[in-house]
Amino acid sequence: MTKTTRRRLAALMAAGLAFAAGAASAQQSATVRFEPGSDTATLSGAVKGNAYFDYVLGARAGQTMSVLLTIDGTNGHGSAYFNILPPGSDNVAIFNGSTAPDRFGEVVLSQSGDHTIRVYLMGNDKDAGKTVGYTLSVTIQ
């Protein structure tokens, strides 16, 4: 391989890596805040393709977290779901919303700390880059 060919190959590889980095979905996060005296928060948003949205909230061990996901609109099939991740999780959920009927889940928390509710897409909506709007109702008791 000539020096010129190696340079061209290196340039193509660098361009490919830059493209791949640019194609990666930016993830978003928000802190869940409850109004004074309320145990429920309602949040709205949208998620597209491979992206996901994390909602982070502090809770104590022994409390019950209830989550309801409602689809508000989509240019696909509306295949949005949510997982609940415990504090310090490496993407291992204590609740997997894709297996729950009616996009509702409830779990008694075994740890105190910041829990994450991750809203994401699956199937063709994820693969085709579709957008799904949603409302998330979160209750801590």
Protein Blocks (a to p, Z undefined) as FASTA:
>chain_A
ZZklmmmmmmmmmmmmmmmmmmpccdddddddddehiabdcdddddehjbccddddddde
hiacddddddfbdcbeopacdddddehiahiafbdfklpghhiacdddfbgcjddddddd
ehjllmnopacddddddddZZ
